[in-house]
C-alpha cells in the first residue's frame, strides 16, 4: 500500500516539474498574466487597481480593463464593442472606461 502511495506522489511531482510549475508565494503576477494572455498588445498602463491593455484599439482592436489583483476582465472596449452580443455591447456603452479609471 505504501508503494502505491509513494508512486502516486512521485507521479504528481514529475507532472508538476514537467509542467514548469513552482511553489507560489500566493501573489498573483499581473505582468506574467498579461504577457501570456494579451501577448500581441501594447505595454499595460496601470491606474489605481486597474490595468489597461490596448490590443490595437486605434485600428478597431480590443482594449481591455483588468483588475490588477486578479487579472479578471472588468470591461472590454474598442473593437470588442463591435459584437452582436447585446450584453457585451451594453457593457461597452457603460464601462468604457470603467468609473474607477481616473488617470
C-alpha positions in Angstrom: 0.0 0.0 0.0 2.8 2.4 0.9 4.5 1.7 -2.5 1.3 2.7 -4.4 1.1 5.9 -2.3 4.8 6.7 -3.0 4.3 6.0 -6.7 1.4 8.4 -6.8 3.4 11.1 -5.0 6.3 10.7 -7.4 4.0 10.8 -10.4 2.5 14.1 -9.2 5.9 15.6 -8.5 7.1 14.6 -12.0 4.0 16.2 -13.5 4.5 19.4 -11.6 8.2 19.7 -12.6 7.5 18.8 -16.2 4.8 21.5 -16.5 7.1 24.1 -15.2 5.1 24.8 -12.1 6.8 26.0 -9.0 5.7 26.9 -5.5 3.7 30.1 -5.4 4.0 32.9 -2.9 0.3 33.3 -3.2 0.7 36.6 -5.1 -0.9 37.0 -8.5 1.6 38.3 -11.0 -0.4 40.6 -13.3 2.5 41.2 -15.7 3.0 37.5 -16.3 -0.7 37.1 -16.9 -0.8 39.9 -19.4 2.3 38.5 -21.3 0.6 35.1 -21.5 -2.9 36.2 -22.3 -2.5 39.5 -24.2 0.8 38.8 -26.0 0.2 40.9 -29.1 -0.7 44.1 -27.3 0.9 47.3 -26.1 2.6 47.6 -22.7 0.0 47.7 -19.9 -1.0 51.0 -18.3 -1.7 50.9 -14.5 -4.1 53.2 -12.7 -5.3 52.6 -9.2 -6.4 49.0 -9.1 -6.9 48.7 -12.8 -4.8 47.8 -15.8 -5.5 48.9 -19.3 -4.2 46.7 -22.1 -4.5 48.1 -25.6 -4.5 45.5 -28.4 -4.9 47.8 -31.3 -8.0 49.8 -30.3 -6.9 52.6 -32.7 -7.5 50.2 -35.6 -10.7 48.5 -34.2 -8.8 46.1 -32.0 -9.9 45.5 -28.4 -9.0 47.5 -25.4 -9.2 45.7 -22.0 -9.5 46.9 -18.5 -8.4 44.3 -15.9 -8.4 44.0 -12.2 -4.7 44.4 -11.1 -5.0 41.9 -8.3 -6.9 39.1 -10.1 -6.4 39.7 -13.8 -10.2 39.5 -14.2 -11.6 41.5 -17.1 -13.6 44.5 -15.9 -14.6 45.6 -19.4 -13.5 45.4 -23.0 -13.8 48.3 -25.3 -12.7 49.4 -28.8 -13.2 46.8 -31.4 -14.5 44.4 -28.8 -17.7 46.5 -28.8 -18.5 45.5 -32.4 -20.5 42.5 -31.5 -23.9 41.1 -31.8 -23.8 40.1 -28.1 -26.2 42.7 -26.6 -24.8 42.2 -23.0 -21.2 42.8 -24.2 -22.3 45.8 -26.2 -24.1 47.3 -23.2 -21.0 46.8 -21.1 -19.1 48.8 -23.7 -21.6 51.6 -23.5 -21.4 51.9 -19.7 -17.9 50.7 -18.8 -15.5 52.3 -21.3 -13.6 53.3 -19.4 -14.7 52.0 -16.0 -15.5 54.7 -13.5 -12.5 53.6 -11.4 -10.2 54.6 -14.2 -9.3 58.1 -13.1 -5.8 58.6 -14.6 
